[in-house]
């Protein structure tokens, strides 16, 4: 049995003001990354909880926190360094964060700034499994893009992702995010109906979360499917296969204009515990 657990996580922290207080240099960045994992609490980490851990107030509040906290590194700004950084970490029973691991690197300066922001976050709501709070992992992706026209067009420029096509603007945070035709519940039903757990992976007890990304174009079509963080080749391919079957989405809007938006979608593959015991 496949449990279609999923959460759309928006790229966060896209308001990158190069006039803000900077991180001074790459040596400090390396030091911060090297010290990213102090001793952490022990105890089992639940890979697929019933309720995922969440930033207090939800993704919108997390986006606001990141935007307020971000300081684009001066050296990175001067060298026009941009890119995607993705970290995962453990949300502890008390909501504190530990065990930071980088999943997608951009540049040491940007990697360090993303880690600094995440480590400064307030306590999260912990995950829940079988009615109890548990330790669980979560992801936070940030796309760093310089705002070269900040004074003349700050709001629009701050929301763009580096274009895949020079003639097209790809956004990450917009006024109205793209939506599956029948909403989140419909997306859950779609994934549950079409995902087929690969036999080998199931037999070997391979389960966990795959982080996928795709672009919802202006006409609602899905393109540029990719695995940001994979788990197993067969599971990764199955996730891409099913996502490629999705119907057109309701496209995103920004300033009342339809735009193309890049989204991140974690898909959890979970084997029913009874099946694992019985070996079916």
N, C-alpha and C positions, 0 to 999 in steps of 0.2 A: 504493500500500500504506500502510495506517495502522498505525503502531506504537503499541500501547496501553500506553504508559508512564504510570505513575500512582503517586502516593504520597498516602496520607491524612495530612494534617498537622493535628494537633489544635490547637485554640486553646490557647496557652500563657500561663503567667504569671497565672493567675486568683486566686492568693492575694495579695490586695491589702490590706496592713495599713496603715491610715491613721495608726497610731501610730509607724510607722517614720520614719527620718530623711527629711525632706521636701526636695523641690526648692523653693527659696524663692519665685521669682516668674516671671512670664511673660517679663520682659526676658531673664533668663538662658536661658529656653527658646528664645527666638528666636535668641539668640547661638549656642546649640549646634546648632540646625538649620541656621543659615547656614554653619557651619563643618563640615558633615557630610562633605564630599568633598575631602580633601586629595589631592595628586597621587598617582595610582595607577599600577601597572605596566601596560605595554602588552602587546598580544597579543590574538589572536582569542578572543572569548567564544563557547563552544559552547552554543547555546540548548537543545539536546536531547541531552545526553550519554548514554552507555550506562549509566553508574552515576551517580546524582545525588550532589552533595556532601552531607555529613551532619555534624551536631554530634557530636563524639566521645562515644561511649556511647549515641547514639540519641536519639529524641524524649523518652524518659522522663528522661534526664539533662538534656536541655535544659530541660524543664519545671521540674526541680528548681533548675537554675541561675537561671532567671528568677524563680522564687518567692523564692529567697534574696536575689537582687539588688534586687528591686523596692522602690522608695521612692515611695509615692503622694504626688504633689505636694500640699503643704499648701493652696495656694490652690484647687486643683482639688477637694480634699476639702471645704473650707469651702463651696464653691459647688455641691457635689453634681454635679461634672462627671464623666461616665463615657463609655465608648464603645470602639469597635474601632479599633485602629491596625494597619496592615499595612505592613511594609517589605520591599523586596527589595534584594539586594546581590550583589556578585561574590565568590565564594570563589576566592582566588588559588591558584597552584600549591603554595605553602607552607602553605595552609590559613588564611592571614590573610584578613580581610574588607575590602572596599573598595567604592567606587561605590554608596553607600547612596541609595536612592530610595524615597520614600514613595508607597504605592499607595492607601492608604485613611486619611484623616485623622479624628481625633476632636476634638482641641483642641490648640493649641500646647504646652501643658504636658504633656499625655499623649503627644503625638507626640515631644517631646524626651526624656521619660523612657524611652520604648520605644527610641529611638535610642541613648541612653546605655547601656542594658543590652546591646543588640546589639553596640555597639562595644567593650564590655568582655569579650565572650565569648572563650574560649580558641580556639586554632586548630582549624579543622574538618578533616575528612577531605576532600580535594579530589575533584572529579568525575573520572571516567575515560571516555575516548572512544578507541576502537580500541586499547585496551591502554595508553594513556598518560594521565598526569594532565593535566587541562586546566582552564582558567578557565571557570567556569559560574555562573549566577545561582541564587539560592535565595530562598525567602520565609520570613518569620517573622510570624505574626499574634498579636496580644495583645489580649485584651478586658479593659478596665479597669472594674471594678465595685466600688463601695464596699461594705464589709462593715459594715452598721449594727448588727448584733448579734454583733460579733466575740467578746465575752466569753462570751456564753451559748451560741452555736452556731457557732463559728468554722469547723469543717470543712465543714458543709453550706453555709453562706452563701458561703464563698469560692469555691465551684465553680459558682455560678449565673451565667447570662447574663440580661440584662434581659428579662423575659418579653414574648413577642409577644402572648400572651393573658393578661390579669390573673389568670385562674384556673389558669394552667399555669406550672410552673417549667421553664425550658429550661437544661440543664446544658452545660458544655463539656469538663470533665475529670471523669471518673468512675472508679470502681474497675474496672469492666469496660466497655470501649468497645463501641459497636454494631459489628456485623460483617455483611458481605454473606453470604447463606446458605451459599455454598461457599468463603468465605474470600477472601483477597487474590488468590490465583491465579484463583479463579472470577470475581472482579470484573474482572480483567484480560482473561479470555476473553470476558466479556460485552461489555466496551467494544470490544474488537477485532472482535467479530462484528457489532455493530450500528452502530458509527460509520461513516458514509459521508462521505468527504472531499468537501466542496463543490467542484464542477467549477471555478468561477471562481477560488477560493482556490488550488486545486491548480495551475491554469494560470499563475497569477501568482506561484507559489512562496511563498505565505504559509504559514509554519509557526511553531510556538512553543508556549508554555504558556498555558493558560487556568486561572484560579483560580476554582473553583466552591464554593458553600456550600449546605448543605441541613440539614434537621432530620429525625432519625430519631425518630419518635414512640414512645410507650410500646407501641403495638401493632405496631411495626415498619414502619409506612407511612412513605413519604418525602414531605416537604412543604417549602414555603418555599424552593424552588430559586432560586438567584440567582447572578449572575456578580459576583464580588468584583473581579476584574481581567480584562478582556476582551482579545481579540487582533484579532478581525475579526467583523463582525456575523454573517456566515454561519457561521463556526466557532463563535462563541458560541452561536448558536441550535441548531447541531447538538449541541453538548455538552449543552445543556439538554434537547433532545429525547430524547437517549439516556438521560440520567439520570432523566427522568420515566418511562421504561419499566422502571426497575429493580423487581424484586419486593420484597416485604417483607424487611427486614433482621432479624437477631436484635437486639432492642433493648438499650440499655445498662443497666447496673445500678449503683446507688450505695447503699452500706450495705444490700445485699441487696434493694433495692427497684428495680423497673423504672421508668426515668425517660426523659424525652425529652432528646435530646442533639443539639447543633449540631456538624456536622463540616465540614471544609474538604477539598476534593479537587482537586488540580491534575491537569489532563488535558493531555498533550502531543500535539500534532498534528505529525507528522513525515512528510515526503514521502521515499519511497525514493530514494536518490541515483541509482540506475540509471534510474528513471523520469524524474528531472529532466534527466538527460543526454539520454535518448532522446526526451523531450518527450511521452511517452505519457500 
